[in-house]
Amino acid sequence: MEKLQVAIEKAREQRESGQQASKPRGKPGTKTSEPAIDAWQSVAAADIKPRVARKNRLVSFNGGHEAGPYDMLRSRILQQAESNGWKRIALVSSHSGCGKTTTAANLAFSFGRQADLKTMLFDLDLRRAGLAKMLGLTCAHNMGDVLKGDVAFSDHAIRYGANVILGLNNGPVKNSSELLQSQRTLEVLNELDDVYKPDIMLFDMPPLMASDDNFGFLKNVDCAILLVEAEKTTVDQIDVAERQLAELTNVMGVVLNKARYTDGAYGYEYGYG
């Protein structure tokens, strides 16, 4: 806890002194320039198998009725992003098992159906390769190689459809905490913003209490969404996580995941996570 608190204080000082050098984001839906369109089209396309989507509960893969909760979450994210001028959004959980990566993958499909928006999703849970496994995709490198400057993002990225780009991992990355806190990481994010000009950048981050990876990185995003697990995450855990996030970045909201309910809007009991 002492190490985490030191990291929080350091991040807070950097935010307050303006050392994060963040750039104006612009509003979602801004017209994409010709060079950015070419950059998107040059990214290798992904082939995600329907059977993999079914196996891993990616209910947003085909859209329609079952995608309703994720489409609603997407719409709320877009509303707040546009209202506040936010673009870089971190997905964070207080502990493991909250369904954060499942949510990130489902949001990728949901945002993909928003044809006028360009979305980038990065797996920055660098201690494992959860997102690639969930999507049934493989890659020769990882986001650590990109952040260190060893591999060009254009050679690593995978495109889903016309308007979603994925930055995945092929395995754990050493010294992930130091890498995510580095100035080089911020420079890479700014470069990707300049080249691809996405409307939304989503970051699948590690569980908040698992390490100090989040505490040096979250100064680089505009806001964070906290995911919690129904019947597992305690009120105290939510309170602590939300207060820690508020010291590091803006808190967009809290999402209750893995909840089962009956709702007239969907017409049947539906579990998602």
DRENPA-3360 file (N, C-alpha, C; in nm, 2 decimals, always signed):
BEGIN
1 = MEKLQVAI = +0.08/-0.12/+0.00/+0.00/+0.00/+0.00/+0.09/+0.13/+0.00 ~ +0.20/+0.12/+0.07/+0.29/+0.24/+0.08/+0.34/+0.27/-0.06 ~ +0.38/+0.17/-0.14/+0.43/+0.19/-0.28/+0.32/+0.25/-0.36 ~ +0.20/+0.20/-0.35/+0.09/+0.25/-0.43/+0.06/+0.40/-0.39 ~ +0.07/+0.43/-0.27/+0.04/+0.57/-0.23/+0.14/+0.66/-0.28 ~ +0.27/+0.62/-0.28/+0.38/+0.70/-0.34/+0.35/+0.73/-0.49 ~ +0.31/+0.62/-0.56/+0.28/+0.64/-0.70/+0.16/+0.73/-0.72 ~ +0.06/+0.73/-0.64/-0.05/+0.82/-0.65/-0.01/+0.96/-0.63;
9 = EKAREQRE = +0.07/+0.99/-0.53/+0.12/+1.12/-0.50/+0.20/+1.18/-0.62 ~ +0.29/+1.09/-0.67/+0.37/+1.13/-0.79/+0.28/+1.17/-0.91 ~ +0.18/+1.09/-0.93/+0.09/+1.12/-1.05/+0.02/+1.24/-1.02 ~ -0.03/+1.27/-0.90/-0.10/+1.39/-0.87/-0.02/+1.51/-0.89 ~ +0.11/+1.51/-0.84/+0.20/+1.62/-0.86/+0.22/+1.65/-1.01 ~ +0.23/+1.54/-1.09/+0.25/+1.56/-1.23/+0.13/+1.63/-1.30 ~ +0.01/+1.58/-1.26/-0.11/+1.64/-1.31/-0.12/+1.79/-1.28 ~ -0.09/+1.82/-1.15/-0.11/+1.95/-1.10/-0.01/+2.05/-1.16;
17 = SGQQASKP = +0.11/+2.00/-1.19/+0.22/+2.09/-1.25/+0.21/+2.09/-1.40 ~ +0.12/+2.02/-1.46/+0.11/+2.02/-1.61/+0.21/+1.95/-1.68 ~ +0.29/+1.86/-1.62/+0.39/+1.79/-1.68/+0.35/+1.68/-1.78 ~ +0.22/+1.64/-1.77/+0.17/+1.54/-1.86/+0.16/+1.58/-2.00 ~ +0.16/+1.71/-2.04/+0.17/+1.76/-2.17/+0.06/+1.70/-2.26 ~ -0.06/+1.68/-2.21/-0.16/+1.62/-2.29/-0.21/+1.72/-2.40 ~ -0.26/+1.67/-2.51/-0.30/+1.75/-2.62/-0.45/+1.76/-2.62 ~ -0.51/+1.87/-2.68/-0.65/+1.88/-2.70/-0.70/+1.76/-2.78;
25 = RGKPGTKT = -0.81/+1.70/-2.73/-0.86/+1.58/-2.79/-0.95/+1.60/-2.90 ~ -1.04/+1.71/-2.89/-1.14/+1.72/-2.99/-1.26/+1.64/-2.96 ~ -1.37/+1.66/-3.03/-1.50/+1.59/-3.00/-1.51/+1.46/-3.09 ~ -1.57/+1.36/-3.04/-1.60/+1.24/-3.12/-1.68/+1.28/-3.24 ~ -1.64/+1.21/-3.35/-1.71/+1.24/-3.48/-1.65/+1.34/-3.56 ~ -1.53/+1.40/-3.52/-1.46/+1.50/-3.60/-1.42/+1.43/-3.73 ~ -1.43/+1.50/-3.85/-1.40/+1.45/-3.98/-1.26/+1.41/-3.98 ~ -1.23/+1.29/-4.03/-1.10/+1.23/-4.04/-1.03/+1.28/-4.17;
33 = SEPAIDAW = -0.90/+1.32/-4.15/-0.83/+1.37/-4.27/-0.79/+1.25/-4.36 ~ -0.75/+1.28/-4.48/-0.71/+1.18/-4.58/-0.59/+1.10/-4.54 ~ -0.48/+1.16/-4.49/-0.37/+1.07/-4.44/-0.41/+0.97/-4.33 ~ -0.50/+1.01/-4.24/-0.54/+0.93/-4.13/-0.62/+0.81/-4.19 ~ -0.71/+0.84/-4.29/-0.78/+0.73/-4.36/-0.69/+0.63/-4.42 ~ -0.59/+0.68/-4.49/-0.49/+0.59/-4.55/-0.42/+0.50/-4.44 ~ -0.39/+0.56/-4.33/-0.32/+0.49/-4.22/-0.41/+0.38/-4.17 ~ -0.54/+0.40/-4.16/-0.64/+0.30/-4.11/-0.65/+0.19/-4.21;
41 = QSVAAADI = -0.65/+0.22/-4.34/-0.67/+0.12/-4.44/-0.55/+0.03/-4.46 ~ -0.43/+0.08/-4.41/-0.31/+0.00/-4.43/-0.29/-0.10/-4.32 ~ -0.37/-0.09/-4.21/-0.36/-0.18/-4.10/-0.42/-0.32/-4.14 ~ -0.35/-0.43/-4.10/-0.39/-0.56/-4.13/-0.53/-0.59/-4.07 ~ -0.62/-0.65/-4.15/-0.75/-0.68/-4.10/-0.75/-0.81/-4.01 ~ -0.84/-0.81/-3.91/-0.86/-0.92/-3.82/-0.97/-1.01/-3.87 ~ -0.95/-1.14/-3.85/-1.06/-1.24/-3.88/-1.10/-1.30/-3.74 ~ -1.21/-1.25/-3.69/-1.26/-1.30/-3.56/-1.37/-1.41/-3.59;
49 = KPRVARKN = -1.35/-1.52/-3.53/-1.44/-1.63/-3.56/-1.57/-1.63/-3.48 ~ -1.68/-1.65/-3.54/-1.81/-1.64/-3.46/-1.81/-1.75/-3.34 ~ -1.75/-1.86/-3.36/-1.74/-1.96/-3.26/-1.66/-1.92/-3.14 ~ -1.56/-1.84/-3.16/-1.48/-1.78/-3.05/-1.56/-1.68/-2.98 ~ -1.63/-1.60/-3.05/-1.72/-1.50/-2.99/-1.82/-1.57/-2.90 ~ -1.88/-1.67/-2.95/-1.99/-1.74/-2.87/-1.92/-1.80/-2.74 ~ -1.81/-1.87/-2.76/-1.74/-1.93/-2.65/-1.70/-1.83/-2.54 ~ -1.66/-1.71/-2.58/-1.61/-1.62/-2.48/-1.71/-1.51/-2.44;
57 = RLVSFNGG = -1.84/-1.53/-2.47/-1.95/-1.45/-2.42/-1.94/-1.31/-2.48 ~ -1.89/-1.30/-2.61/-1.89/-1.17/-2.68/-2.02/-1.15/-2.75 ~ -2.12/-1.12/-2.67/-2.26/-1.11/-2.72/-2.28/-0.99/-2.81 ~ -2.19/-0.90/-2.81/-2.20/-0.78/-2.90/-2.15/-0.81/-3.04 ~ -2.09/-0.92/-3.06/-2.03/-0.96/-3.19/-2.12/-0.94/-3.31 ~ -2.24/-0.99/-3.29/-2.34/-0.99/-3.40/-2.44/-0.87/-3.39 ~ -2.43/-0.79/-3.28/-2.53/-0.69/-3.26/-2.66/-0.74/-3.22 ~ -2.76/-0.66/-3.24/-2.90/-0.70/-3.21/-2.94/-0.70/-3.07;
65 = HEAGPYDM = -3.04/-0.79/-3.03/-3.10/-0.78/-2.90/-3.00/-0.81/-2.79 ~ -2.91/-0.90/-2.80/-2.82/-0.94/-2.69/-2.71/-0.83/-2.67 ~ -2.69/-0.75/-2.77/-2.58/-0.65/-2.75/-2.64/-0.53/-2.68 ~ -2.76/-0.53/-2.64/-2.83/-0.41/-2.59/-2.75/-0.34/-2.47 ~ -2.71/-0.42/-2.37/-2.64/-0.35/-2.26/-2.51/-0.28/-2.30 ~ -2.43/-0.35/-2.39/-2.31/-0.28/-2.43/-2.33/-0.17/-2.53 ~ -2.43/-0.17/-2.61/-2.47/-0.06/-2.69/-2.51/+0.06/-2.60 ~ -2.58/+0.03/-2.50/-2.62/+0.14/-2.40/-2.50/+0.20/-2.34;
73 = LRSRILQQ = -2.41/+0.11/-2.29/-2.28/+0.16/-2.23/-2.21/+0.25/-2.33 ~ -2.20/+0.20/-2.46/-2.13/+0.28/-2.56/-2.19/+0.42/-2.58 ~ -2.32/+0.42/-2.58/-2.39/+0.55/-2.60/-2.37/+0.64/-2.48 ~ -2.36/+0.59/-2.36/-2.34/+0.68/-2.25/-2.19/+0.72/-2.25 ~ -2.10/+0.64/-2.29/-1.96/+0.68/-2.30/-1.95/+0.79/-2.40 ~ -2.01/+0.78/-2.51/-2.01/+0.88/-2.62/-2.07/+1.01/-2.57 ~ -2.18/+1.01/-2.50/-2.24/+1.13/-2.45/-2.15/+1.21/-2.35 ~ -2.09/+1.13/-2.26/-2.00/+1.20/-2.17/-1.87/+1.25/-2.24;
81 = AESNGWKR = -1.82/+1.17/-2.33/-1.70/+1.21/-2.40/-1.72/+1.34/-2.48 ~ -1.83/+1.34/-2.55/-1.86/+1.47/-2.62/-1.88/+1.58/-2.53 ~ -1.96/+1.56/-2.42/-1.99/+1.68/-2.33/-1.86/+1.73/-2.27 ~ -1.76/+1.65/-2.24/-1.64/+1.69/-2.17/-1.52/+1.71/-2.26 ~ -1.53/+1.67/-2.39/-1.41/+1.68/-2.47/-1.31/+1.57/-2.44 ~ -1.36/+1.45/-2.40/-1.27/+1.34/-2.36/-1.26/+1.25/-2.48 ~ -1.14/+1.19/-2.49/-1.11/+1.09/-2.60/-1.05/+0.96/-2.54 ~ -0.95/+0.98/-2.45/-0.88/+0.86/-2.40/-0.95/+0.81/-2.27;
89 = IALVSSHS = -1.00/+0.69/-2.28/-1.08/+0.64/-2.17/-1.02/+0.50/-2.12 ~ -0.99/+0.49/-2.00/-0.93/+0.37/-1.94/-1.04/+0.29/-1.88 ~ -1.04/+0.16/-1.89/-1.13/+0.06/-1.83/-1.05/+0.00/-1.72 ~ -1.09/+0.02/-1.59/-1.02/-0.03/-1.48/-1.11/-0.11/-1.38 ~ -1.06/-0.21/-1.32/-1.14/-0.28/-1.22/-1.07/-0.27/-1.09 ~ -1.14/-0.29/-0.98/-1.08/-0.28/-0.85/-1.00/-0.41/-0.82 ~ -1.04/-0.52/-0.87/-0.97/-0.65/-0.85/-0.99/-0.74/-0.98 ~ -0.93/-0.85/-0.99/-0.94/-0.94/-1.10/-1.08/-1.01/-1.10;
97 = GCGKTTTA = -1.12/-1.05/-1.22/-1.25/-1.13/-1.22/-1.37/-1.04/-1.24 ~ -1.36/-0.91/-1.26/-1.47/-0.82/-1.27/-1.53/-0.82/-1.42 ~ -1.47/-0.89/-1.51/-1.52/-0.89/-1.65/-1.48/-0.77/-1.73 ~ -1.37/-0.71/-1.69/-1.32/-0.59/-1.76/-1.28/-0.62/-1.90 ~ -1.20/-0.72/-1.92/-1.16/-0.75/-2.06/-1.27/-0.80/-2.15 ~ -1.37/-0.87/-2.09/-1.49/-0.91/-2.17/-1.56/-0.78/-2.21 ~ -1.57/-0.69/-2.12/-1.64/-0.56/-2.15/-1.57/-0.49/-2.26 ~ -1.44/-0.48/-2.25/-1.36/-0.41/-2.35/-1.38/-0.47/-2.49;
105 = ANLAFSFG = -1.38/-0.60/-2.50/-1.40/-0.67/-2.63/-1.54/-0.65/-2.68 ~ -1.64/-0.65/-2.60/-1.77/-0.63/-2.64/-1.79/-0.48/-2.68 ~ -1.73/-0.39/-2.61/-1.73/-0.25/-2.65/-1.67/-0.23/-2.79 ~ -1.56/-0.30/-2.82/-1.50/-0.29/-2.95/-1.60/-0.32/-3.06 ~ -1.68/-0.43/-3.05/-1.78/-0.46/-3.15/-1.89/-0.36/-3.15 ~ -1.93/-0.31/-3.03/-2.04/-0.21/-3.03/-1.99/-0.08/-3.09 ~ -1.87/-0.04/-3.06/-1.82/+0.08/-3.13/-1.80/+0.06/-3.28 ~ -1.77/-0.06/-3.32/-1.75/-0.09/-3.46/-1.88/-0.07/-3.54;
113 = RQADLKTM = -1.99/-0.08/-3.48/-2.12/-0.06/-3.55/-2.15/+0.09/-3.56 ~ -2.08/+0.18/-3.49/-2.09/+0.32/-3.50/-2.01/+0.37/-3.62 ~ -2.06/+0.36/-3.74/-1.99/+0.37/-3.86/-1.91/+0.50/-3.87 ~ -1.97/+0.61/-3.81/-1.91/+0.74/-3.83/-1.80/+0.77/-3.73 ~ -1.77/+0.67/-3.64/-1.66/+0.69/-3.54/-1.55/+0.59/-3.57 ~ -1.43/+0.64/-3.53/-1.31/+0.55/-3.54/-1.26/+0.53/-3.40 ~ -1.25/+0.40/-3.36/-1.21/+0.37/-3.22/-1.09/+0.28/-3.22 ~ -1.00/+0.31/-3.12/-0.88/+0.23/-3.10/-0.89/+0.17/-2.96;
121 = LFDLDLRR = -0.86/+0.04/-2.95/-0.86/-0.04/-2.82/-0.73/-0.09/-2.80 ~ -0.67/-0.06/-2.69/-0.53/-0.10/-2.65/-0.53/-0.19/-2.53 ~ -0.47/-0.31/-2.54/-0.45/-0.39/-2.42/-0.33/-0.35/-2.35 ~ -0.35/-0.27/-2.24/-0.23/-0.23/-2.16/-0.23/-0.30/-2.02 ~ -0.30/-0.42/-2.02/-0.28/-0.51/-1.91/-0.16/-0.60/-1.94 ~ -0.04/-0.54/-1.93/+0.08/-0.59/-1.99/+0.13/-0.72/-1.92 ~ +0.07/-0.75/-1.81/+0.12/-0.87/-1.74/+0.06/-1.00/-1.79 ~ -0.04/-0.99/-1.88/-0.10/-1.10/-1.94/-0.15/-1.07/-2.08;
129 = AGLAKMLG = -0.20/-1.16/-2.16/-0.24/-1.14/-2.29/-0.39/-1.17/-2.31 ~ -0.47/-1.12/-2.22/-0.61/-1.16/-2.20/-0.70/-1.12/-2.32 ~ -0.68/-1.00/-2.38/-0.77/-0.95/-2.48/-0.74/-1.03/-2.61 ~ -0.62/-1.06/-2.65/-0.59/-1.14/-2.77/-0.65/-1.28/-2.76 ~ -0.64/-1.34/-2.64/-0.69/-1.47/-2.62/-0.84/-1.47/-2.63 ~ -0.91/-1.37/-2.58/-1.05/-1.36/-2.58/-1.10/-1.34/-2.72 ~ -1.03/-1.27/-2.80/-1.07/-1.25/-2.94/-1.03/-1.36/-3.04 ~ -0.95/-1.45/-2.99/-0.90/-1.56/-3.07/-0.80/-1.51/-3.17;
137 = LTCAHNMG = -0.72/-1.41/-3.14/-0.63/-1.35/-3.23/-0.48/-1.37/-3.18 ~ -0.39/-1.37/-3.28/-0.25/-1.39/-3.24/-0.17/-1.27/-3.30 ~ -0.06/-1.24/-3.24/+0.02/-1.13/-3.29/+0.17/-1.16/-3.26 ~ +0.26/-1.11/-3.34/+0.40/-1.15/-3.33/+0.47/-1.07/-3.22 ~ +0.41/-0.95/-3.18/+0.47/-0.87/-3.08/+0.37/-0.83/-2.98 ~ +0.40/-0.73/-2.89/+0.31/-0.68/-2.79/+0.32/-0.53/-2.78 ~ +0.22/-0.48/-2.70/+0.22/-0.33/-2.69/+0.34/-0.28/-2.62 ~ +0.41/-0.37/-2.54/+0.54/-0.32/-2.48/+0.64/-0.29/-2.58;
145 = DVLKGDVA = +0.65/-0.37/-2.69/+0.74/-0.35/-2.79/+0.71/-0.21/-2.86 ~ +0.59/-0.18/-2.88/+0.55/-0.06/-2.94/+0.58/+0.06/-2.85 ~ +0.55/+0.05/-2.72/+0.57/+0.16/-2.63/+0.72/+0.19/-2.61 ~ +0.81/+0.08/-2.63/+0.95/+0.10/-2.62/+1.01/+0.15/-2.75 ~ +0.93/+0.15/-2.85/+0.98/+0.20/-2.98/+1.06/+0.09/-3.06 ~ +1.05/-0.04/-3.02/+1.11/-0.15/-3.09/+1.04/-0.19/-3.21 ~ +0.91/-0.17/-3.21/+0.82/-0.21/-3.32/+0.73/-0.10/-3.35 ~ +0.71/-0.07/-3.48/+0.61/+0.03/-3.52/+0.47/-0.02/-3.50;
153 = FSDHAIRY = +0.39/+0.07/-3.45/+0.25/+0.03/-3.43/+0.18/-0.02/-3.56 ~ +0.22/+0.04/-3.67/+0.16/+0.01/-3.80/+0.19/-0.14/-3.83 ~ +0.30/-0.19/-3.78/+0.34/-0.33/-3.81/+0.27/-0.43/-3.71 ~ +0.22/-0.37/-3.60/+0.17/-0.45/-3.49/+0.02/-0.45/-3.49 ~ -0.05/-0.34/-3.53/-0.19/-0.32/-3.51/-0.27/-0.42/-3.59 ~ -0.39/-0.45/-3.55/-0.49/-0.53/-3.62/-0.62/-0.45/-3.63 ~ -0.68/-0.45/-3.75/-0.80/-0.37/-3.77/-0.92/-0.47/-3.78 ~ -1.03/-0.43/-3.70/-1.15/-0.50/-3.71/-1.25/-0.42/-3.78;
161 = GANVILGL = -1.30/-0.47/-3.90/-1.39/-0.39/-3.98/-1.32/-0.27/-4.04 ~ -1.39/-0.16/-4.06/-1.33/-0.04/-4.12/-1.29/+0.06/-4.02 ~ -1.34/+0.05/-3.89/-1.32/+0.16/-3.80/-1.28/+0.12/-3.66 ~ -1.23/+0.01/-3.64/-1.18/-0.03/-3.50/-1.04/-0.09/-3.52 ~ -0.94/-0.03/-3.45/-0.80/-0.08/-3.45/-0.77/-0.13/-3.31 ~ -0.70/-0.25/-3.31/-0.67/-0.32/-3.18/-0.52/-0.32/-3.16 ~ -0.47/-0.29/-3.04/-0.33/-0.31/-3.00/-0.33/-0.42/-2.90 ~ -0.28/-0.54/-2.93/-0.29/-0.66/-2.84/-0.15/-0.70/-2.79;
169 = NNGPVKNS = -0.15/-0.81/-2.71/-0.03/-0.86/-2.66/-0.02/-1.01/-2.69 ~ +0.10/-1.06/-2.71/+0.13/-1.20/-2.73/+0.18/-1.27/-2.61 ~ +0.19/-1.20/-2.50/+0.24/-1.25/-2.38/+0.27/-1.14/-2.28 ~ +0.32/-1.18/-2.16/+0.35/-1.08/-2.06/+0.47/-0.99/-2.09 ~ +0.46/-0.87/-2.04/+0.57/-0.77/-2.07/+0.65/-0.75/-1.94 ~ +0.78/-0.76/-1.95/+0.86/-0.73/-1.83/+0.87/-0.58/-1.80 ~ +0.88/-0.55/-1.67/+0.89/-0.41/-1.62/+0.78/-0.32/-1.68 ~ +0.66/-0.38/-1.67/+0.54/-0.31/-1.72/+0.51/-0.18/-1.65;
177 = SELLQSQR = +0.53/-0.18/-1.52/+0.50/-0.06/-1.44/+0.59/+0.06/-1.49 ~ +0.72/+0.03/-1.50/+0.82/+0.14/-1.54/+0.79/+0.18/-1.68 ~ +0.75/+0.09/-1.77/+0.72/+0.12/-1.90/+0.59/+0.21/-1.92 ~ +0.49/+0.18/-1.84/+0.36/+0.26/-1.85/+0.38/+0.39/-1.79 ~ +0.47/+0.41/-1.70/+0.49/+0.54/-1.63/+0.59/+0.63/-1.71 ~ +0.65/+0.57/-1.82/+0.76/+0.65/-1.89/+0.70/+0.76/-1.97 ~ +0.79/+0.86/-2.00/+0.75/+0.97/-2.09/+0.74/+0.92/-2.23 ~ +0.81/+0.81/-2.26/+0.81/+0.76/-2.40/+0.67/+0.71/-2.43;
185 = TLEVLNEL = +0.60/+0.65/-2.33/+0.46/+0.60/-2.35/+0.37/+0.71/-2.39 ~ +0.38/+0.82/-2.32/+0.29/+0.94/-2.35/+0.33/+0.99/-2.50 ~ +0.45/+0.99/-2.53/+0.49/+1.03/-2.67/+0.43/+0.94/-2.77 ~ +0.43/+0.81/-2.74/+0.38/+0.71/-2.84/+0.23/+0.74/-2.86 ~ +0.16/+0.76/-2.74/+0.01/+0.78/-2.75/-0.02/+0.91/-2.83 ~ +0.06/+1.01/-2.81/+0.04/+1.13/-2.89/+0.07/+1.11/-3.04 ~ +0.17/+1.03/-3.07/+0.20/+1.00/-3.21/+0.08/+0.92/-3.27 ~ +0.03/+0.83/-3.20/-0.08/+0.75/-3.26/-0.20/+0.84/-3.28;
193 = DDVYKPDI = -0.22/+0.93/-3.18/-0.33/+1.02/-3.20/-0.32/+1.11/-3.32 ~ -0.20/+1.15/-3.35/-0.17/+1.24/-3.46/-0.18/+1.16/-3.60 ~ -0.14/+1.04/-3.60/-0.14/+0.96/-3.72/-0.28/+0.91/-3.76 ~ -0.34/+0.85/-3.66/-0.47/+0.78/-3.68/-0.59/+0.86/-3.66 ~ -0.58/+0.97/-3.58/-0.68/+1.06/-3.55/-0.81/+0.99/-3.51 ~ -0.81/+0.90/-3.41/-0.93/+0.83/-3.36/-1.02/+0.92/-3.29 ~ -1.15/+0.89/-3.29/-1.25/+0.96/-3.21/-1.25/+0.92/-3.06 ~ -1.22/+0.79/-3.04/-1.22/+0.73/-2.91/-1.10/+0.64/-2.90;
201 = MLFDMPPL = -1.03/+0.65/-2.78/-0.92/+0.55/-2.75/-0.95/+0.49/-2.62 ~ -0.97/+0.35/-2.62/-1.00/+0.28/-2.50/-0.88/+0.20/-2.46 ~ -0.86/+0.19/-2.33/-0.74/+0.13/-2.27/-0.79/+0.02/-2.17 ~ -0.76/-0.10/-2.20/-0.79/-0.21/-2.11/-0.67/-0.22/-2.01 ~ -0.70/-0.18/-1.89/-0.59/-0.17/-1.79/-0.59/-0.28/-1.69 ~ -0.48/-0.30/-1.61/-0.48/-0.41/-1.51/-0.58/-0.37/-1.39 ~ -0.61/-0.47/-1.31/-0.69/-0.45/-1.19/-0.61/-0.34/-1.10 ~ -0.69/-0.25/-1.05/-0.63/-0.14/-0.98/-0.54/-0.18/-0.86;
209 = MASDDNFG = -0.58/-0.28/-0.79/-0.50/-0.32/-0.67/-0.40/-0.43/-0.69 ~ -0.39/-0.48/-0.82/-0.29/-0.59/-0.84/-0.15/-0.54/-0.85 ~ -0.13/-0.42/-0.89/+0.01/-0.36/-0.91/+0.00/-0.21/-0.91 ~ +0.12/-0.15/-0.94/+0.11/+0.00/-0.95/+0.12/+0.04/-1.10 ~ +0.08/-0.05/-1.19/+0.09/-0.02/-1.33/+0.00/+0.10/-1.37 ~ -0.12/+0.10/-1.31/-0.22/+0.21/-1.34/-0.18/+0.35/-1.29 ~ -0.11/+0.35/-1.18/-0.09/+0.47/-1.10/+0.00/+0.57/-1.18 ~ +0.09/+0.52/-1.26/+0.18/+0.61/-1.34/+0.12/+0.64/-1.47;
217 = FLKNVDCA = +0.03/+0.56/-1.52/-0.02/+0.57/-1.66/-0.15/+0.66/-1.67 ~ -0.23/+0.65/-1.57/-0.37/+0.71/-1.58/-0.36/+0.87/-1.59 ~ -0.25/+0.93/-1.57/-0.23/+1.07/-1.59/-0.24/+1.10/-1.74 ~ -0.22/+1.00/-1.83/-0.22/+1.01/-1.97/-0.36/+1.00/-2.04 ~ -0.46/+0.97/-1.96/-0.59/+0.95/-2.01/-0.68/+1.07/-1.97 ~ -0.80/+1.08/-2.03/-0.89/+1.19/-1.99/-0.98/+1.14/-1.88 ~ -1.01/+1.01/-1.87/-1.10/+0.96/-1.77/-1.09/+0.81/-1.76 ~ -1.16/+0.76/-1.66/-1.16/+0.61/-1.64/-1.30/+0.57/-1.60;
225 = ILLVEAEK = -1.33/+0.44/-1.64/-1.45/+0.38/-1.60/-1.41/+0.26/-1.50 ~ -1.48/+0.26/-1.39/-1.45/+0.16/-1.29/-1.55/+0.04/-1.30 ~ -1.50/-0.08/-1.33/-1.59/-0.19/-1.34/-1.58/-0.27/-1.21 ~ -1.70/-0.31/-1.16/-1.71/-0.39/-1.04/-1.79/-0.51/-1.06 ~ -1.77/-0.61/-0.98/-1.84/-0.74/-1.00/-1.96/-0.76/-0.90 ~ -2.08/-0.78/-0.96/-2.19/-0.80/-0.87/-2.18/-0.91/-0.78 ~ -2.21/-0.89/-0.65/-2.21/-0.99/-0.54/-2.07/-1.03/-0.50 ~ -1.97/-0.97/-0.56/-1.83/-1.00/-0.52/-1.75/-0.88/-0.47;
233 = TTVDQIDV = -1.76/-0.77/-0.55/-1.69/-0.65/-0.51/-1.76/-0.58/-0.40 ~ -1.69/-0.55/-0.29/-1.75/-0.49/-0.17/-1.77/-0.34/-0.19 ~ -1.85/-0.29/-0.10/-1.87/-0.14/-0.10/-1.74/-0.07/-0.07 ~ -1.67/-0.13/+0.03/-1.54/-0.07/+0.07/-1.44/-0.07/-0.05 ~ -1.44/-0.18/-0.12/-1.35/-0.18/-0.24/-1.39/-0.08/-0.34 ~ -1.51/-0.06/-0.37/-1.56/+0.04/-0.46/-1.52/+0.18/-0.42 ~ -1.54/+0.20/-0.29/-1.51/+0.34/-0.24/-1.36/+0.37/-0.25 ~ -1.28/+0.27/-0.21/-1.13/+0.29/-0.22/-1.09/+0.31/-0.36;
241 = AERQLAEL = -1.14/+0.22/-0.45/-1.10/+0.23/-0.59/-1.14/+0.36/-0.65 ~ -1.26/+0.41/-0.62/-1.31/+0.53/-0.68/-1.23/+0.65/-0.63 ~ -1.20/+0.65/-0.51/-1.12/+0.76/-0.45/-0.98/+0.77/-0.51 ~ -0.92/+0.65/-0.53/-0.79/+0.64/-0.59/-0.79/+0.69/-0.74 ~ -0.89/+0.65/-0.81/-0.90/+0.69/-0.95/-0.92/+0.84/-0.96 ~ -1.00/+0.90/-0.87/-1.03/+1.04/-0.87/-0.91/+1.12/-0.85 ~ -0.81/+1.07/-0.78/-0.68/+1.14/-0.76/-0.59/+1.13/-0.88 ~ -0.62/+1.04/-0.97/-0.53/+1.02/-1.09/-0.59/+1.07/-1.22;
249 = TNVMGVVL = -0.72/+1.07/-1.23/-0.79/+1.11/-1.35/-0.93/+1.14/-1.32 ~ -1.01/+1.18/-1.42/-1.15/+1.19/-1.41/-1.22/+1.06/-1.40 ~ -1.32/+1.04/-1.32/-1.40/+0.92/-1.31/-1.53/+0.94/-1.39 ~ -1.53/+0.86/-1.51/-1.65/+0.87/-1.59/-1.77/+0.81/-1.52 ~ -1.75/+0.70/-1.45/-1.86/+0.63/-1.39/-1.82/+0.49/-1.34 ~ -1.91/+0.42/-1.28/-1.89/+0.29/-1.22/-1.99/+0.20/-1.30 ~ -1.94/+0.08/-1.35/-2.02/-0.01/-1.42/-2.04/-0.14/-1.33 ~ -2.16/-0.18/-1.30/-2.18/-0.30/-1.23/-2.19/-0.41/-1.33;
257 = NKARYTDG = -2.09/-0.50/-1.32/-2.08/-0.61/-1.42/-2.12/-0.74/-1.36 ~ -2.14/-0.84/-1.45/-2.19/-0.97/-1.42/-2.32/-0.97/-1.34 ~ -2.40/-0.88/-1.37/-2.53/-0.87/-1.30/-2.64/-0.95/-1.38 ~ -2.72/-1.02/-1.31/-2.83/-1.09/-1.38/-2.96/-1.02/-1.33 ~ -3.04/-0.99/-1.43/-3.16/-0.91/-1.40/-3.27/-0.94/-1.51 ~ -3.39/-0.91/-1.47/-3.50/-0.91/-1.57/-3.55/-0.77/-1.59 ~ -3.54/-0.73/-1.72/-3.57/-0.59/-1.75/-3.66/-0.59/-1.87 ~ -3.77/-0.52/-1.87/-3.86/-0.51/-1.98/-3.80/-0.46/-2.11;
265 = AYGYEYGY = -3.69/-0.38/-2.09/-3.63/-0.33/-2.21/-3.56/-0.44/-2.30 ~ -3.53/-0.55/-2.23/-3.47/-0.67/-2.30/-3.55/-0.79/-2.30 ~ -3.65/-0.80/-2.21/-3.75/-0.90/-2.21/-3.71/-1.04/-2.16 ~ -3.59/-1.05/-2.10/-3.56/-1.18/-2.05/-3.44/-1.16/-1.95 ~ -3.41/-1.27/-1.87/-3.30/-1.26/-1.78/-3.17/-1.26/-1.86 ~ -3.08/-1.17/-1.83/-2.96/-1.16/-1.92/-2.84/-1.14/-1.83 ~ -2.74/-1.22/-1.84/-2.61/-1.20/-1.77/-2.50/-1.16/-1.86 ~ -2.43/-1.06/-1.82/-2.32/-1.02/-1.90/-2.20/-0.99/-1.82;
273 = G = -2.08/-1.00/-1.88/-1.96/-0.97/-1.80/-1.84/-1.02/-1.87;
% end
